[in-house]
């Protein structure tokens, strides 16, 4: 399908319809199903039925599938495919891309799990590539309001906001050991009022600036949500070359804190 771009809001967000070849998307879903079966899921015609069955059998096995999917050739083929790299280069206006594999992510947001949402944030603090680096967000299956797609507030994305660095927690409130840097609580109502929910088909890509205020919504179901995110910066941008290409290599947000101590309003350390 021919690439088209729409919904560009001050260069903060653009939607590229049909950017990823259908064959790559189909292979990724097939591989995910094969991993689920290898982990003990019964044979099903529908990927959601396989994932639901495996979660009921052993949630730890589903976690292993989650991790293994990111290590597949099918995953790498998507995040390195020609049309995606070309779109990122065009958006950045650069000759060479900086795209540490650590910042390429696979997500499964299962239906009806309230703790799976991801609060209002900007990617800037999370990855720390060049100043204008972009995120590519793409679903493996159709996504929209019916399964809690990504929600964005481009009209409120004119600056980098203060953050609260807190531990991720399970449904009981127990710490999971890693942390998030969500935007400070006092701004939340502004974003809620400005939010728009993206509707994307397999092969579509939301390409957005690291300053875009966004979140992954609660998935009400009945369909699960599967997505891939990749980040791309300008490899030769002076601000990243001058710091020796340092980025967020592990949980901790050290690079962000060093550059923007005034934007850290709260930090949980234990």
C-alpha positions in Angstrom: 0.0 0.0 0.0 1.2 3.5 -0.8 2.4 5.5 2.2 0.3 8.5 3.2 0.8 10.9 6.1 -2.0 12.7 7.9 -2.9 14.4 11.1 0.3 16.4 11.3 0.1 18.8 14.2 3.0 21.2 14.2 5.3 18.3 13.2 4.5 16.7 16.6 2.4 13.8 15.3 1.9 12.2 11.9 0.0 9.0 10.9 1.5 7.0 8.0 -1.1 4.6 6.6 0.1 1.3 5.3 3.8 2.1 5.9 4.8 -1.4 7.0 4.5 -4.1 4.4 1.5 -6.5 5.1 3.8 -9.5 4.8 5.9 -8.4 7.7 2.9 -7.7 9.9 1.4 -11.1 9.1 4.6 -12.9 9.9 4.9 -11.1 13.2 1.4 -12.3 14.3 2.2 -15.8 13.1 5.4 -15.8 15.1 3.6 -14.6 18.2 1.1 -17.4 17.9 3.9 -19.9 17.4 5.6 -18.7 20.5 2.4 -19.0 22.5 1.9 -22.6 21.3 5.5 -23.5 22.1 4.9 -22.1 25.6 1.9 -24.4 26.1 -1.1 -22.6 24.5 -3.6 -24.8 22.7 -4.0 -24.5 18.9 -6.5 -21.7 18.1 -7.3 -19.8 14.9 -7.3 -16.5 16.7 -4.2 -14.9 18.3 -6.3 -13.4 21.1 -7.7 -16.9 22.0 -4.2 -18.3 22.2 -2.9 -15.5 24.4 -5.9 -15.7 26.7 -5.5 -19.4 27.0 -1.8 -19.2 27.8 -2.4 -16.5 30.4 -4.9 -18.8 32.1 -2.5 -21.7 32.1 0.6 -19.9 33.4 1.1 -16.2 33.4 4.9 -16.7 33.8 5.0 -18.5 30.5 3.2 -15.6 28.8 5.8 -13.3 30.2 8.5 -15.5 28.5 6.6 -15.2 25.2 6.5 -11.4 25.7 10.3 -11.3 26.1 11.0 -13.8 23.4 9.0 -11.9 20.8 11.4 -9.0 20.9 14.2 -11.4 20.1 12.7 -12.7 16.9 13.8 -12.0 13.4 10.2 -11.0 12.6 10.4 -8.2 15.2 13.7 -7.0 13.9 12.4 -7.0 10.3 9.7 -4.6 11.3 11.8 -2.1 13.2 14.5 -2.1 10.5 12.3 -2.2 7.4 13.1 0.3 4.6 9.9 2.3 4.6 10.0 2.9 8.3 13.7 4.0 8.3 13.0 6.3 5.3 10.1 7.9 7.1 12.2 8.5 10.2 15.1 10.0 8.2 12.7 12.2 6.3 11.0 13.4 9.6 14.4 14.1 11.2 16.1 15.4 8.0 19.2 13.4 8.8 21.6 11.1 6.9 22.1 8.5 9.6 19.8 7.2 12.4 20.6 6.6 16.0 18.3 3.7 17.1 19.6 1.7 20.1 17.8 -1.7 20.1 17.1 -1.3 23.8 14.5 1.4 22.9 12.7 -1.0 20.5 9.8 -2.4 22.5 7.1 -5.1 22.1 3.9 -4.7 24.3 0.9 -6.8 25.0 -1.9 -5.0 26.7 -4.5 -7.7 27.6 -8.2 -6.9 27.8 -9.6 -5.9 31.2 -6.3 -5.5 33.1 -6.5 -2.1 34.7 -2.8 -2.0 35.8 -1.6 -2.3 32.2 -2.3 1.3 31.2 0.7 3.6 30.8 0.2 7.1 32.2 0.7 10.5 30.6 4.3 11.0 29.6 6.7 12.2 27.0 9.3 9.9 25.5 12.0 12.5 25.9 12.9 11.5 29.5 12.8 7.8 28.6 15.3 7.5 25.8 17.4 10.7 25.6 18.5 10.5 22.0 18.9 13.7 19.8 16.7 16.6 20.8 14.2 16.0 18.0 14.1 12.2 18.1 10.9 10.4 17.1 9.0 7.3 18.2 7.3 5.0 15.8 4.2 3.3 17.4 2.5 0.6 15.4 0.0 -2.1 16.2 0.1 -5.7 15.1 -3.7 -5.9 15.1 -6.3 -3.2 14.7 -6.3 -0.7 17.6 -8.7 2.1 18.6 -11.1 3.1 21.4 -12.3 -0.5 21.5 -9.0 -1.8 23.0 -7.5 1.3 24.6 -5.3 2.6 21.8 -2.6 5.2 22.3 -4.1 8.5 23.4 -2.3 11.8 22.5 -2.6 15.4 23.4 -0.7 17.2 20.6 -2.2 20.6 21.4 -0.5 20.4 24.9 2.9 19.2 23.6 4.6 22.5 23.3 7.2 21.9 26.0 8.9 19.3 28.2 7.0 18.9 31.4 8.2 18.2 35.0 8.1 14.5 35.9 7.6 12.3 38.9 9.8 9.2 38.9 8.0 6.4 40.6 8.3 2.6 40.8 6.0 0.5 38.7 3.6 -1.4 40.9 1.5 -4.6 40.5 -2.3 -4.7 41.2 -1.6 -5.1 45.0 0.7 -2.0 45.0 3.9 -3.9 45.4 6.9 -2.4 43.7 8.1 -4.2 40.5 11.6 -2.8 40.8 11.6 -0.6 37.7 10.5 3.0 37.4 8.5 5.4 35.2 8.7 9.1 34.7 5.2 10.2 34.2 4.3 13.9 33.9 3.6 15.6 37.2 0.0 15.0 38.5 -1.1 18.6 38.4 -1.1 18.6 34.6 -3.3 15.5 34.1 -6.7 17.2 33.8 -5.4 19.4 30.9 -4.2 16.3 29.0 -7.5 14.5 29.7 -9.4 17.3 28.2 -7.2 17.5 25.1 -6.9 13.7 24.5 -7.5 12.1 21.1 -7.5 8.3 20.6 -5.7 7.1 17.6 -7.2 4.5 15.3 -4.6 2.4 13.5 -4.7 -0.7 11.4 -1.9 -3.3 11.0 0.8 -1.6 8.9 -0.1 1.9 10.0 2.5 3.9 12.0 2.1 6.8 14.3 5.4 8.8 14.1 5.7 11.4 16.7 8.2 13.8 18.3 9.6 12.9 21.7 7.7 15.9 23.2 4.3 14.5 22.3 2.2 14.1 25.5 0.6 10.6 25.3 -0.4 7.5 27.1 -1.6 3.9 26.5 -5.2 3.7 27.6 -6.8 1.0 29.7 -7.9 -1.8 27.3 -11.6 -2.5 28.1 -11.6 -5.5 25.7 -12.7 -7.9 24.5 -9.7 -7.7 22.1 -6.1 -7.6 23.3 -3.7 -5.0 22.0 -0.3 -5.8 20.6 2.1 -3.1 19.6 5.7 -2.3 18.7 7.6 0.9 19.5 10.9 2.0 18.0 12.9 5.2 18.5 15.0 7.1 16.0 17.3 10.0 16.5 19.8 11.9 14.4 23.1 10.0 14.9 25.3 13.0 14.2 23.3 15.7 16.1 25.8 17.8 18.1 23.9 17.5 21.4 24.1 13.7 21.4 27.6 13.4 19.9 29.0 15.9 22.5 27.8 13.6 25.3 29.3 10.5 23.6 25.9 9.2 22.5 24.8 8.6 26.1 21.2 7.7 26.3 19.0 5.9 28.8 20.8 2.6 29.0 19.0 1.3 32.1 16.3 2.2 34.6 17.3 5.3 36.5 16.9 8.3 34.2 20.4 9.5 35.0 21.0 11.3 31.6 17.7 13.1 31.9 18.3 14.1 35.5 21.8 15.4 34.7 20.5 17.6 31.8 17.3 18.7 33.5 17.4 18.5 37.3 14.8 21.3 37.4 12.2 19.0 35.8 12.4 16.2 38.4 9.7 17.1 40.9 9.7 13.8 42.7 11.9 10.6 42.7 11.2 7.4 44.5 14.4 5.6 45.4 13.2 2.8 47.6 
